Amino acid sequence: MSSSGEGSGSSLPPLSNIYSEHTKEKAEKARLTIENFYQNFLFQQNEREERLESKEREITHLPEEDKAKKRKIHAAKETEFLRLKRTRLGKDDFEPLKKIGQGAFGEVRLVQKKDTGHVYAMKILRKMDMLAKDQVAHIRAERDILEKADNPWVVKMFYSFQDSINLYLIMEFLPGGDLMTLLMRHDYLTNEQTQFYIAETLLAIESVHQLGFIHRDIKPDNLLLDERGHIKLSDFGLCTGLKKAHTTDYFKEITANTANPSDFANSPGPGTGSRRNRHHWQQNRRQLAYSMVGTPDYIAPEVFHCSTGYTKSCDWWSLGIIMYECLIGYAPFCSDRPVDTYRKVIAWQDYLEFPVETPITPQACDLIRKLLCDTRDRLGQESTDEIKQHSFFNGVDWHTIRDRPAAIRIDVRGLTDTSNFDEFAPIDVGGEHHNLDSSVSSDRDWVFLNYTYKRFEVLTQRGKKRP
């Protein structure tokens, strides 16, 4: 008799009916754990080899005796790095100083590492919100790109870790605030000032594209300013890889939650006239930044057409919106309600206007029109050079722009100066500990596996604690 039941008329039930969801989830967790272990092992070995090769190139012209000393120092750093990587890092290793940012899924704090005194920006993201809103893939993309990005145009991440409640990203603190704060302090920027900030933003976006990612959330809130007033790109929570399927679930969700057919019928705008639009924009802009819906003013129209997909050129649309805002004083499709903004963006041909009372140069107007247009005609499809070579950027030295003084001077009075950020309520550390103790980890917590990261140069360059 066949043990498989052949010829008896019986058949085995599908595996999906035999094993419970709990068992399948445990198997998936085991698979990911094993894969991550070996992937990390190979990745760390490759990084170690790359650091050694870099050090060898650095000491090529030194005498052999000096080379030997440098190699010995480097080997000691590698040993220290391995030791420190095994050290568990948590929220309690950082002293909270002040809350400096608020988002839909968490907040940003200024913190000081207790053992070194180094000052950082700590981004805190609530796990349950990530799971509820299906943001796990986006958060993973954010952490991965911050790990890969090692250039002056992207905010640097030094550590990442988690507890049962939150995910934590420890990043460099940029005391200049963000471009939105700068724009709100001015009615609008001059042509020269706009050229500077748009040129630096272009280079920041280009650096992300070169890593194989689309940012998808380019807006003044995410353009941070360092102590010299230069741009650094941040907040990769909606970032996606160019080599993966373009997911638009987020945008489907916010549209479904806020729009219905009647919303698009005869919906009023904020009014007419450049001055009135600017006043309305400045009154409501910060409130939009803190909302769950976010700021749809910067989203490209093709992102809303979920069936057609989109490419990295959606970031160039956002660049055009920011350029318009810099020169005119408000976003071109701003409205009282997000659904009205969606409607205007989708029908952009009918709503893109340049107010006569705020004149801009023909070169600026031409570049904006070549960025705020159909994807087939948009500059930057083939290469970033298409945008760089536009006449609006005449005189820009793309190789040294970060070495020159910023267009607008930033007043920074110290490493912990937060005067360029909004004021928030004091941090309630006691309440946090209570919530942490009484919480229960999610059954799907394993999806955040392998979130921990420590940067080599930070762990091997320990400073002294400030008094």
ZIPE-V808108 format. One record per residue. N is the residue number from 1. RES is the residue in one letter. PHI is phi in degrees with one decimal (* if undefined). Layout:
BEGIN
n=N res=RES phi=PHI
n=N res=RES phi=PHI
END
This chain:
BEGIN
n=1 res=M phi=*
n=2 res=S phi=-75.7
n=3 res=S phi=-69.7
n=4 res=S phi=-83.1
n=5 res=G phi=89.0
n=6 res=E phi=-65.9
n=7 res=G phi=83.2
n=8 res=S phi=-95.2
n=9 res=G phi=86.9
n=10 res=S phi=-96.0
n=11 res=S phi=-146.4
n=12 res=L phi=-73.4
n=13 res=P phi=-70.6
n=14 res=P phi=-57.5
n=15 res=L phi=-57.6
n=16 res=S phi=-62.4
n=17 res=N phi=-87.9
n=18 res=I phi=-80.6
n=19 res=Y phi=-96.8
n=20 res=S phi=-74.7
n=21 res=E phi=-60.7
n=22 res=H phi=-63.2
n=23 res=T phi=-65.2
n=24 res=K phi=-64.5
n=25 res=E phi=-68.3
n=26 res=K phi=-64.9
n=27 res=A phi=-64.9
n=28 res=E phi=-65.4
n=29 res=K phi=-63.2
n=30 res=A phi=-63.5
n=31 res=R phi=-60.7
n=32 res=L phi=-64.9
n=33 res=T phi=-61.8
n=34 res=I phi=-65.4
n=35 res=E phi=-60.2
n=36 res=N phi=-65.2
n=37 res=F phi=-59.5
n=38 res=Y phi=-74.8
n=39 res=Q phi=-63.5
n=40 res=N phi=-64.5
n=41 res=F phi=-59.6
n=42 res=L phi=-67.0
n=43 res=F phi=-63.1
n=44 res=Q phi=-66.2
n=45 res=Q phi=-65.8
n=46 res=N phi=-62.8
n=47 res=E phi=-61.7
n=48 res=R phi=-61.9
n=49 res=E phi=-65.7
n=50 res=E phi=-65.7
n=51 res=R phi=-64.2
n=52 res=L phi=-66.4
n=53 res=E phi=-62.9
n=54 res=S phi=-63.5
n=55 res=K phi=-64.9
n=56 res=E phi=-64.3
n=57 res=R phi=-65.8
n=58 res=E phi=-66.9
n=59 res=I phi=-106.1
n=60 res=T phi=-53.9
n=61 res=H phi=-92.8
n=62 res=L phi=-84.3
n=63 res=P phi=-62.4
n=64 res=E phi=-58.4
n=65 res=E phi=-64.3
n=66 res=D phi=-68.7
n=67 res=K phi=-59.5
n=68 res=A phi=-62.3
n=69 res=K phi=-64.9
n=70 res=K phi=-64.3
n=71 res=R phi=-64.8
n=72 res=K phi=-65.4
n=73 res=I phi=-64.0
n=74 res=H phi=-63.8
n=75 res=A phi=-62.6
n=76 res=A phi=-64.9
n=77 res=K phi=-65.0
n=78 res=E phi=-63.8
n=79 res=T phi=-63.6
n=80 res=E phi=-63.4
n=81 res=F phi=-62.2
n=82 res=L phi=-62.8
n=83 res=R phi=-65.9
n=84 res=L phi=-70.8
n=85 res=K phi=-64.4
n=86 res=R phi=-78.8
n=87 res=T phi=-76.4
n=88 res=R phi=-74.9
n=89 res=L phi=-113.4
n=90 res=G phi=-145.7
n=91 res=K phi=-60.1
n=92 res=D phi=-71.9
n=93 res=D phi=-79.9
n=94 res=F phi=-123.8
n=95 res=E phi=-90.9
n=96 res=P phi=-71.5
n=97 res=L phi=-103.9
n=98 res=K phi=-166.8
n=99 res=K phi=-81.8
n=100 res=I phi=-124.5
n=101 res=G phi=-159.8
n=102 res=Q phi=-139.6
n=103 res=G phi=-130.8
n=104 res=A phi=-67.9
n=105 res=F phi=-115.0
n=106 res=G phi=170.0
n=107 res=E phi=-149.1
n=108 res=V phi=-124.7
n=109 res=R phi=-124.3
n=110 res=L phi=-86.0
n=111 res=V phi=-133.1
n=112 res=Q phi=-127.7
n=113 res=K phi=-70.2
n=114 res=K phi=-66.9
n=115 res=D phi=-85.8
n=116 res=T phi=-115.9
n=117 res=G phi=82.2
n=118 res=H phi=-67.9
n=119 res=V phi=-100.0
n=120 res=Y phi=-137.6
n=121 res=A phi=-103.3
n=122 res=M phi=-104.5
n=123 res=K phi=-94.7
n=124 res=I phi=-114.2
n=125 res=L phi=-122.2
n=126 res=R phi=-79.6
n=127 res=K phi=-61.4
n=128 res=M phi=-61.6
n=129 res=D phi=-68.0
n=130 res=M phi=-61.4
n=131 res=L phi=-70.1
n=132 res=A phi=-64.0
n=133 res=K phi=-100.1
n=134 res=D phi=54.5
n=135 res=Q phi=-102.1
n=136 res=V phi=-60.4
n=137 res=A phi=-63.1
n=138 res=H phi=-68.0
n=139 res=I phi=-66.9
n=140 res=R phi=-64.0
n=141 res=A phi=-62.6
n=142 res=E phi=-61.6
n=143 res=R phi=-64.4
n=144 res=D phi=-66.6
n=145 res=I phi=-70.6
n=146 res=L phi=-67.8
n=147 res=E phi=-72.2
n=148 res=K phi=-78.1
n=149 res=A phi=-71.1
n=150 res=D phi=-136.9
n=151 res=N phi=-144.2
n=152 res=P phi=-70.9
n=153 res=W phi=-97.9
n=154 res=V phi=-122.8
n=155 res=V phi=-58.9
n=156 res=K phi=-90.1
n=157 res=M phi=-99.5
n=158 res=F phi=-105.4
n=159 res=Y phi=-143.4
n=160 res=S phi=-143.7
n=161 res=F phi=-159.7
n=162 res=Q phi=-150.1
n=163 res=D phi=-130.8
n=164 res=S phi=-70.2
n=165 res=I phi=-106.2
n=166 res=N phi=-128.5
n=167 res=L phi=-105.2
n=168 res=Y phi=-128.3
n=169 res=L phi=-118.5
n=170 res=I phi=-103.2
n=171 res=M phi=-125.3
n=172 res=E phi=-64.8
n=173 res=F phi=-91.2
n=174 res=L phi=-108.2
n=175 res=P phi=-74.8
n=176 res=G phi=-79.1
n=177 res=G phi=81.6
n=178 res=D phi=-132.8
n=179 res=L phi=-65.4
n=180 res=M phi=-62.7
n=181 res=T phi=-61.5
n=182 res=L phi=-63.0
n=183 res=L phi=-66.6
n=184 res=M phi=-72.2
n=185 res=R phi=-84.4
n=186 res=H phi=-126.1
n=187 res=D phi=-64.0
n=188 res=Y phi=-165.1
n=189 res=L phi=-103.0
n=190 res=T phi=-74.4
n=191 res=N phi=-61.7
n=192 res=E phi=-68.0
n=193 res=Q phi=-64.6
n=194 res=T phi=-62.7
n=195 res=Q phi=-56.4
n=196 res=F phi=-62.7
n=197 res=Y phi=-70.8
n=198 res=I phi=-70.1
n=199 res=A phi=-63.3
n=200 res=E phi=-69.0
n=201 res=T phi=-64.3
n=202 res=L phi=-58.5
n=203 res=L phi=-65.7
n=204 res=A phi=-66.2
n=205 res=I phi=-63.7
n=206 res=E phi=-58.6
n=207 res=S phi=-64.7
n=208 res=V phi=-72.1
n=209 res=H phi=-62.0
n=210 res=Q phi=-65.5
n=211 res=L phi=-84.1
n=212 res=G phi=91.9
n=213 res=F phi=-126.1
n=214 res=I phi=-106.8
n=215 res=H phi=-75.0
n=216 res=R phi=72.4
n=217 res=D phi=-140.6
n=218 res=I phi=-74.1
n=219 res=K phi=-159.4
n=220 res=P phi=-57.2
n=221 res=D phi=-61.5
n=222 res=N phi=-97.7
n=223 res=L phi=-105.9
n=224 res=L phi=-84.8
n=225 res=L phi=-117.8
n=226 res=D phi=-79.4
n=227 res=E phi=-65.6
n=228 res=R phi=-97.5
n=229 res=G phi=92.7
n=230 res=H phi=-93.5
n=231 res=I phi=-77.6
n=232 res=K phi=-138.1
n=233 res=L phi=-84.7
n=234 res=S phi=-137.7
n=235 res=D phi=56.2
n=236 res=F phi=-102.2
n=237 res=G phi=-65.6
n=238 res=L phi=-110.6
n=239 res=C phi=-67.0
n=240 res=T phi=-140.3
n=241 res=G phi=-81.7
n=242 res=L phi=-67.6
n=243 res=K phi=-91.0
n=244 res=K phi=-109.3
n=245 res=A phi=-61.2
n=246 res=H phi=-76.6
n=247 res=T phi=-92.4
n=248 res=T phi=-124.3
n=249 res=D phi=-57.3
n=250 res=Y phi=-60.6
n=251 res=F phi=-75.6
n=252 res=K phi=-61.9
n=253 res=E phi=-65.3
n=254 res=I phi=-69.0
n=255 res=T phi=-70.3
n=256 res=A phi=-65.3
n=257 res=N phi=-78.3
n=258 res=T phi=-121.7
n=259 res=A phi=-120.7
n=260 res=N phi=-144.9
n=261 res=P phi=-51.2
n=262 res=S phi=-70.2
n=263 res=D phi=-65.0
n=264 res=F phi=-94.4
n=265 res=A phi=-99.2
n=266 res=N phi=51.8
n=267 res=S phi=-79.8
n=268 res=P phi=-78.5
n=269 res=G phi=-95.4
n=270 res=P phi=-77.0
n=271 res=G phi=120.8
n=272 res=T phi=-111.6
n=273 res=G phi=101.2
n=274 res=S phi=-61.6
n=275 res=R phi=-66.4
n=276 res=R phi=-66.8
n=277 res=N phi=-60.5
n=278 res=R phi=-65.0
n=279 res=H phi=-63.0
n=280 res=H phi=-61.8
n=281 res=W phi=-62.5
n=282 res=Q phi=-69.1
n=283 res=Q phi=-68.5
n=284 res=N phi=-107.0
n=285 res=R phi=-63.4
n=286 res=R phi=-66.8
n=287 res=Q phi=-63.1
n=288 res=L phi=-61.7
n=289 res=A phi=-63.5
n=290 res=Y phi=-93.7
n=291 res=S phi=-79.1
n=292 res=M phi=-67.2
n=293 res=V phi=-71.8
n=294 res=G phi=85.6
n=295 res=T phi=-121.3
n=296 res=P phi=-69.4
n=297 res=D phi=-57.8
n=298 res=Y phi=-103.1
n=299 res=I phi=-82.9
n=300 res=A phi=-70.8
n=301 res=P phi=-61.7
n=302 res=E phi=-67.9
n=303 res=V phi=-67.5
n=304 res=F phi=-75.9
n=305 res=H phi=-86.4
n=306 res=C phi=-59.2
n=307 res=S phi=-74.0
n=308 res=T phi=-92.4
n=309 res=G phi=74.3
n=310 res=Y phi=-158.6
n=311 res=T phi=-122.2
n=312 res=K phi=-63.3
n=313 res=S phi=-67.0
n=314 res=C phi=-63.3
n=315 res=D phi=-70.5
n=316 res=W phi=-74.4
n=317 res=W phi=-59.0
n=318 res=S phi=-59.8
n=319 res=L phi=-61.6
n=320 res=G phi=-64.3
n=321 res=I phi=-62.8
n=322 res=I phi=-64.0
n=323 res=M phi=-62.6
n=324 res=Y phi=-59.9
n=325 res=E phi=-62.5
n=326 res=C phi=-61.2
n=327 res=L phi=-85.6
n=328 res=I phi=-99.4
n=329 res=G phi=110.4
n=330 res=Y phi=-158.5
n=331 res=A phi=-72.9
n=332 res=P phi=-66.4
n=333 res=F phi=-116.4
n=334 res=C phi=-66.2
n=335 res=S phi=-148.0
n=336 res=D phi=-66.1
n=337 res=R phi=-119.7
n=338 res=P phi=-56.4
n=339 res=V phi=-64.1
n=340 res=D phi=-69.9
n=341 res=T phi=-65.4
n=342 res=Y phi=-54.4
n=343 res=R phi=-60.0
n=344 res=K phi=-68.9
n=345 res=V phi=-64.4
n=346 res=I phi=-63.0
n=347 res=A phi=-103.4
n=348 res=W phi=-57.6
n=349 res=Q phi=-59.4
n=350 res=D phi=-88.3
n=351 res=Y phi=-121.9
n=352 res=L phi=-77.5
n=353 res=E phi=-132.8
n=354 res=F phi=-119.8
n=355 res=P phi=-62.6
n=356 res=V phi=-69.5
n=357 res=E phi=-77.0
n=358 res=T phi=-126.6
n=359 res=P phi=-69.3
n=360 res=I phi=-127.9
n=361 res=T phi=-68.6
n=362 res=P phi=-58.6
n=363 res=Q phi=-65.1
n=364 res=A phi=-65.9
n=365 res=C phi=-61.7
n=366 res=D phi=-64.9
n=367 res=L phi=-65.2
n=368 res=I phi=-58.9
n=369 res=R phi=-65.6
n=370 res=K phi=-85.1
n=371 res=L phi=-102.1
n=372 res=L phi=-94.1
n=373 res=C phi=-155.6
n=374 res=D phi=-61.2
n=375 res=T phi=-57.9
n=376 res=R phi=-66.7
n=377 res=D phi=-105.5
n=378 res=R phi=-72.0
n=379 res=L phi=-63.8
n=380 res=G phi=95.5
n=381 res=Q phi=-63.9
n=382 res=E phi=-88.5
n=383 res=S phi=-158.6
n=384 res=T phi=-63.5
n=385 res=D phi=-59.7
n=386 res=E phi=-59.2
n=387 res=I phi=-82.1
n=388 res=K phi=-59.5
n=389 res=Q phi=-83.8
n=390 res=H phi=-66.8
n=391 res=S phi=-63.0
n=392 res=F phi=-59.8
n=393 res=F phi=-96.1
n=394 res=N phi=-55.2
n=395 res=G phi=94.4
n=396 res=V phi=-78.6
n=397 res=D phi=-95.5
n=398 res=W phi=-65.8
n=399 res=H phi=-85.9
n=400 res=T phi=-121.6
n=401 res=I phi=-59.8
n=402 res=R phi=-76.5
n=403 res=D phi=-87.4
n=404 res=R phi=-85.1
n=405 res=P phi=-62.0
n=406 res=A phi=-67.2
n=407 res=A phi=-63.5
n=408 res=I phi=-126.8
n=409 res=R phi=-69.7
n=410 res=I phi=-101.3
n=411 res=D phi=-92.9
n=412 res=V phi=-123.0
n=413 res=R phi=-105.8
n=414 res=G phi=161.2
n=415 res=L phi=-65.0
n=416 res=T phi=-110.1
n=417 res=D phi=-70.9
n=418 res=T phi=-115.8
n=419 res=S phi=-66.3
n=420 res=N phi=-92.2
n=421 res=F phi=-119.4
n=422 res=D phi=-68.2
n=423 res=E phi=-90.5
n=424 res=F phi=-128.2
n=425 res=A phi=-63.0
n=426 res=P phi=-57.6
n=427 res=I phi=-75.0
n=428 res=D phi=-97.3
n=429 res=V phi=-66.6
n=430 res=G phi=-60.3
n=431 res=G phi=-63.8
n=432 res=E phi=-64.8
n=433 res=H phi=-62.5
n=434 res=H phi=-64.2
n=435 res=N phi=-65.0
n=436 res=L phi=-65.9
n=437 res=D phi=-68.5
n=438 res=S phi=-95.1
n=439 res=S phi=-90.7
n=440 res=V phi=-123.8
n=441 res=S phi=-64.6
n=442 res=S phi=-69.3
n=443 res=D phi=-65.0
n=444 res=R phi=-102.4
n=445 res=D phi=-60.9
n=446 res=W phi=-65.1
n=447 res=V phi=-67.7
n=448 res=F phi=-95.6
n=449 res=L phi=-57.2
n=450 res=N phi=67.0
n=451 res=Y phi=-85.6
n=452 res=T phi=-71.0
n=453 res=Y phi=-150.8
n=454 res=K phi=-138.1
n=455 res=R phi=-81.8
n=456 res=F phi=-57.9
n=457 res=E phi=-67.2
n=458 res=V phi=-75.5
n=459 res=L phi=-71.0
n=460 res=T phi=-106.7
n=461 res=Q phi=-132.5
n=462 res=R phi=-75.9
n=463 res=G phi=-100.9
n=464 res=K phi=-100.2
n=465 res=K phi=-66.5
n=466 res=R phi=-74.0
n=467 res=P phi=-67.7
END
